[in-house]
């Protein structure tokens, strides 16, 4: 059975992909993959995703230079989430932060923090 056939894509043909720093374990971002993005990631060794807002494939860092070299790839127990351990060049977040997870719940508000908890 191929790797692709073992992934459970949702009704839109997508699967969530979590990018985690391979050295620190810090969760950097979550994006969506379709079958083509998964295959591109497998063939190139660099993270490719599917943009729901732009309705197209994209290679992480294609415009910013902040690429993600895939070190390891994991599939969760249900087959419906991919974890990418990556070597990140530059910030992972489009806001130029190291991680997209920089807002912390404090009481009834989301507060921007300097360095998110990993």
C-alpha positions in Angstrom: 0.0 0.0 0.0 1.4 3.4 -0.9 2.0 6.2 1.6 -0.5 8.4 -0.1 -3.3 5.8 0.2 -2.8 5.6 3.9 -3.7 9.2 4.5 -7.3 10.1 5.2 -8.0 13.4 3.4 -11.1 15.4 4.4 -14.1 16.0 2.1 -12.3 18.9 0.6 -9.3 16.6 -0.3 -7.1 18.2 2.4 -5.2 17.0 5.4 -3.7 19.2 8.2 0.1 19.3 8.3 1.9 20.5 11.4 5.4 21.9 11.0 7.6 21.3 14.0 11.2 22.4 14.4 13.3 19.2 14.3 15.9 20.6 16.7 13.8 22.2 19.4 10.4 20.5 19.1 8.7 23.8 18.8 5.5 23.8 16.8 5.9 26.4 14.1 2.8 26.4 12.0 -0.1 24.4 10.6 -1.1 24.3 7.0 -3.1 22.1 4.6 -1.8 19.6 2.1 -3.7 18.0 -0.7 -2.4 14.9 -2.6 -0.3 17.0 -4.9 1.3 18.9 -2.1 2.1 15.7 -0.3 3.7 14.2 -3.4 5.7 17.4 -4.1 7.0 17.3 -0.5 8.0 13.7 -0.9 9.8 14.2 -4.2 11.6 17.5 -3.3 12.3 17.1 0.4 10.9 20.6 1.0 7.4 21.4 2.5 4.7 22.1 0.0 1.1 23.1 1.0 -2.2 23.9 -0.4 -3.6 27.4 0.1 -7.3 27.4 0.6 -7.6 31.2 0.2 -5.5 31.3 -3.0 -6.8 27.9 -4.2 -3.3 26.8 -5.3 -0.2 24.8 -4.3 2.7 26.6 -2.8 6.2 25.8 -1.6 6.9 27.2 1.8 9.4 30.0 1.3 8.9 30.4 -2.5 8.5 34.2 -2.2 10.1 34.8 1.3 13.0 32.4 1.1 11.9 31.0 4.5 12.0 27.4 3.3 11.3 24.2 5.3 13.6 21.2 4.6 11.8 18.1 5.8 13.8 15.9 8.1 11.2 13.4 9.1 7.5 12.9 8.4 4.9 11.2 10.6 1.3 10.2 10.2 -1.0 10.2 13.3 -2.8 7.1 14.5 -6.1 8.0 12.6 -4.2 8.7 9.4 -5.7 12.2 9.3 -2.9 14.5 10.4 0.7 14.8 9.1 3.6 16.0 11.3 6.6 17.4 9.5 9.8 17.7 11.5 11.6 20.4 9.6 14.8 22.5 9.4 13.4 26.0 9.1 15.2 28.8 7.3 14.1 32.1 8.7 10.8 32.7 10.4 8.0 30.2 9.8 5.1 32.7 10.2 4.1 35.1 7.5 4.2 37.8 10.3 7.9 37.2 10.4 7.7 35.5 13.8 9.5 32.3 14.5 6.2 30.5 15.1 2.6 31.2 14.1 1.7 30.4 17.7 2.5 33.7 19.5 -0.9 34.5 21.0 -1.5 33.1 24.5 -4.8 32.8 26.3 -4.7 35.0 29.4 -8.1 35.2 31.1 -10.6 36.2 28.5 -8.1 37.6 26.0 -5.5 36.4 23.5 -2.2 38.2 24.4 0.8 38.5 22.1 3.8 37.1 23.7 7.5 37.5 22.8 8.3 33.8 22.6 5.5 31.2 22.5 5.6 28.2 24.8 6.7 25.1 22.9 
